[in-house]
Amino acid sequence: MQTPTPENSSNVFQPATPAGNPKDGKRKSTAKPWIIAGSCVVAATAAYFGAAAFISSQVPANATIAGVNIGSLNQDEARTALETQVVPLAQEPIETTVNGKGYELDPAKAGLSLDVEQTIADLTDFEANPVKLYERLTGDFSAEAVIDVDQDKLTAQLGKLAAKADAKVTEGTITFKDAQATLSKPVDGVALDVEKSAEKIATDWEIAGPAMELPAEVTSPEVSAQKLQAFYDTQVASLLKKDVTLVSGDKSTAISPASMAAAASYSAKDGEPRLALDDEKLYLAATKNSDLSSTAKDAKIVLKGGKPTIVKSVKGISLETKDLGAKVLAASQTETRKAEVAMAESDADFTTADAEKLGIKEEIVEFSTPYPASDTVRTKNLKAGSARITGTIVKPGERFSLLQALGPITTANGYYSSGVVENGFSSEAVGGGLSQISTQMYNVGFLAGYDDITHKPHSRWFDRYPAGREATLWEGQVDMIWENNTPYGVMIEAWVSGDAVHTRLWSTKYWKVTQDSSGKYNQTDPKTVHNKAEKCIPESGGRKGFSIDITRYRETVDGSKKLPAETKSWTYSPWNKIVCD
């Protein structure tokens, strides 16, 4: 066996000597520079991400939510600021507008609230992007609140808001009365889009931010508010500025603003406002006691020889009606305010043929009631009232109002103060006794088959009248009105004889009338009543009160038409003994 020597021993590792520099006694490792560089990178990275983590843990500089600055605060500080300052703002009503009109929305009822924790989480979420980190440090960061939304509640509240905001499109109008014009502005049609509004609020609501315009379908009126106002300020104002003069040769007359207003009407066509003046109404205004009045004479129906007689109409010269409204309207827009008009031969307004068509030719009803002739003052009122209604003609479809025919009931109009019943007591008033005329007119209307529009029986029954078939009268309070429901006109004739008041109707008989009476029932005894009125009139009393029903049946004389039965009920008070205190 060979003993190894130090020079050739194979058990000891001897590194090779670099060939490049045989003089170096010490050699360098080739791995050390890379280790150092890697360590630096790791350290730098760690430092960067550490800094990023620290920066991210803070709210970005100058960050604001609803105007509240929470920049550079830590999470706890930011949470406190949001809960104490921003949450109250988020609970205030949300300002919204729909088609320019403001409405408020309650956030709590609408299911809208600030999510504090998520807002902080978003603001302090880890961020490694250097650009974003720079924004956080410099205050360029955009902070947004996180809103919790309950869609069901929001939709429900918007539905209620829609009930307020929605509107049907309404066209503007101009109306005329008493020489004045009144403008009613148009209204846009509005239909709130609830679904889109909910979406907009959920995504765009800014706490304490500006009002939000909610989406809605808007329908504009045919004529805009601006155009209608301009029309009103110019053409309408000019129309009613002052008189318009109608001229025909050497004759003329003035049409007043009141007459033009009474004839005026507004309309819109093809998006443009328009005025029109009624030819017939202007004709009546222009020919009333003026140079342009018609020379034609109307037919008349008069009582002659105890029956109606027609006085024939006569043709004459009158103002031409055609296009009169257009001429006046055009003249109202000029400086001179004059309109040239023509006169031509024409028939009377009420011709002989018109009179004959009314069929006023025969007596259809006569009714009378006795009266106390010893009361001479009351009798004067009966005669005055009878004279006023005699000759009155009520055309088909027209109504007869006794107060209108008699009034005004004043001493200046020929009436006297006489006995009346007021509030159940005897008293005096101008026109006392005219209730008997009311009873007369109610009964002829009842028997002729005319429609009863209004009447009121006396509070106490007077035995000179049919029980349940009579009527009182009080100016300004109680009228007696019936309507002519036949195809014929009717003329009234009334007079006072030595012992009765009479009323007769002339027409063509149309209705056959019958009646039933229940007779008196529920009778009540009189009692003693004390009256402290200054002008109290004592009464002995004695007559009982009662109720009664009157049923009327009507059918045409030829049997072709029958109306439903009509029952009128009334309760009379007893004639109490009145003691004046």
VEXKE-918854 format. One record per residue (C-alpha): residue in three letters; x, y, z. Coordinates in steps of 0.5 Angstrom, whole numbers, plus 500, padded with zeros to 3 digits. Layout:
BEGIN
alaXYZ...
END
This chain:
BEGIN
met500500500gln502507498thr502512504pro500519501thr504525502pro502532503glu504534496asn499528492ser494527498ser487526494asn483527501val485534502phe481539497gln485544494pro481550490ala484551483thr488557482pro485562477ala489562471gly488570470asn492572476pro497567479lys500572483asp493573487gly493570494lys486571496arg480570491lys473573491ser466570490thr462571484ala455571488lys456576493pro454582488trp447579486ile445578493ile446585495ala442587490gly436583491ser436584498cys436592497val430590492val426587497ala428592502ala425597498thr419593496ala418592503ala418599505tyr414601499phe408597501gly409599508ala408606506ala403604501ala399600507phe400606512ile397611507ser392607505ser390606512gln388614512val383617509pro385621503ala388628504asn382633503ala377628502thr370630503ile363627504ala357632503gly361638504val364635511asn372634510ile374628513gly381628510ser387625513leu383622519asn384615521gln378610521asp375611528glu376619527ala373618520arg367614523thr365619528ala365625523leu361621518glu356619524thr355626527gln356630521val354627515val348622517pro344627520leu345631513ala343624510gln336624514glu334631511pro329631505ile331630498glu330636494thr327634487thr324637481val319634476asn318639470gly321644474lys317644480gly320642487tyr318636491glu321633497leu323626498asp323623505pro330619505ala328614511lys321613508ala324612501gly329607504leu336611503ser341611508leu349612508asp353606509val358609514glu362602514gln362601507thr364608506ile370608510ala372601507asp372604500leu376610503thr381606506asp382600502phe389598500glu392601494ala399600491asn398604485pro403610485val398614482lys393613486leu397614492tyr399620490glu392622489arg391620496leu397624499thr395631494gly388631495asp386630488phe382623490ser375623489ala371621495glu364618494ala359616500val356609499ile348609500asp344603502val338603498asp331599499gln328599492asp321597494lys321603499leu324608494thr319605489ala313606493gln315613495leu316615488gly309612487lys306617492leu310623489ala308621482ala301622485lys302629486ala307631480asp303627475ala298632471lys293632465val295636460thr290642460glu290648455gly290655457thr283659456ile281666456thr274667459phe270674458lys265677463asp263684465ala268687460gln274684463ala278678460thr281673465leu287668463ser288661465lys295659464pro296652460val298646464asp304641462gly302634462val306630466ala308623468leu313621472asp318615470val318612477glu323606475lys328611471ser327616477ala329610482glu335608478lys337615478ile336617485ala340610487thr346612483asp346619483trp344622490glu349626493ile347628500ala346635501gly347636494pro343640489ala336638487met335632482glu331633476leu327626476pro325624469ala318624466glu314624460val312631459thr306633454ser306640452pro299644451glu297646444val299653445ser304655450ala304659456gln308664453lys304665446leu298665450gln300671455ala303675449phe296674445tyr292676451asp297682452thr296684445gln290682441val285681447ala287687451ser286691444leu279688444leu277691450lys281697450lys275702448asp269702444val268700437thr264704432leu260701427val258706421ser253705415gly253711411asp251717416lys249712421ser253710427thr253706433ala258704439ile259697441ser262698448pro268693451ala262690455ser258688449met264685446ala266681452ala259678452ala260676445ala267674445ser270667445tyr277664445ser279658442ala286655439lys287652432asp293649429gly297651435glu295658435pro290662439arg284665436leu278670438ala271670435leu265675436asp258672436asp255675430glu248675433lys250678440leu253684437tyr247685433leu243685439ala248690442ala248694436thr241695434lys238696441asn236703441ser241706436asp241709429leu242702427ser236699430ser232695425thr225698422ala222692422lys216690427asp216684431ala209680431lys205680437ile200676441val195680445leu189679448lys183682444gly176680445gly177675450lys182671446pro189671443thr190675437ile196675433val199682430lys203681424ser210683423val213688418lys219687414gly224693415ile231695414ser236692419leu243691420glu247685416thr249680421lys253676417asp261677419leu259682424gly263679429ala269679424lys269686422val268688430leu274684431ala278687426ala277694427ser279693435gln286692433thr286698429glu288705431thr281708428arg277703431lys271703426ala268698422glu264699416val257695416ala251695411met244695412ala239691408glu232689408ser230684413asp224680416ala223682423asp226678429phe219675431thr215674425thr208672424ala210665422asp214665429ala208667432glu203662429lys208656430leu207657438gly200655437ile197660443lys190659440glu186656446glu184656453ile188650456val187651464glu183656468phe184656476ser181661481thr181662489pro177666493tyr180672497pro178677503ala176683499ser175687505asp183687506thr183693501val191694501arg192686500thr187687494lys191692491asn197687491leu193682488lys191687482ala198689481gly201682481ser196680476ala197686471arg204684471ile204677469thr198678464gly201677457thr207674459ile209668454val213662456lys216659449pro217651449gly223649454glu223656457arg222657465phe217661468ser219665474leu214669478leu219673482gln222675476ala215677473leu213681479gly220684481pro222688484ile217687490thr217695492thr213700493ala216704488asn214698483gly207699485tyr206694491tyr204696498ser205693505ser200688507gly199681512val204676511val206669515glu213670517asn217664521gly210661523phe207668526ser203673522ser207680520glu207685515ala211686509val211689502gly207685497gly203682502gly198677499leu202676493ser203669495gln196668493ile198669486ser204664487thr198659489gln195661482met201660478tyr203654481asn196651480val195653473gly202650472phe200643475leu194643471ala197644465gly202638466tyr208643466asp214641470asp215643477ile222646478thr221649485his215652490lys214652497pro207651501his205655506ser207653513arg200654515trp194652511phe189657509asp183654507arg182658501tyr187654497pro187646495ala191643501gly198641499arg197644492glu199651494ala205656494thr208662498leu213667495trp218671499glu223675494gly230673495gln228667498val222663495asp220663488met215659484ile218656478trp215651472glu218649466asn214649459asn215642457thr210642451pro212644444tyr207650444gly208657447val203659453met200666454ile198668461glu192671463ala190674470trp185678473val182680480ser174679480gly169681486asp170675490ala176671487val183671483his183668477thr188665472arg188662465leu193659460trp192660453ser196655448thr194648445lys192643450tyr198637450trp197634457lys192630460val192631468thr189627474gln191627481asp190623487ser190626494ser192622501gly187626505lys189629511tyr193625516asn198626522gln194631525thr197636530asp193640535pro195647536lys198650542thr199657546val206660543his209666546asn212672541lys216677544ala217680537glu216688537lys211688532cys207681534ile200680532pro196676537glu192670534ser186666537gly189660533gly185653533arg186650526lys190643527gly196642523phe196636518ser200632513ile198631506asp200627499ile198630492thr200625486arg200628479tyr199623473arg200626466glu200623459thr199626452val192628450asp193623444gly196617449ser202617446lys206619452lys206618459leu210621465pro212617471ala207619477glu209625481thr208625489lys209632493ser208631500trp207637505thr206638513tyr202644515ser203647522pro197648527trp194655528asn197656534lys194661539ile199667539val200671546cys204677545asp209678551
END
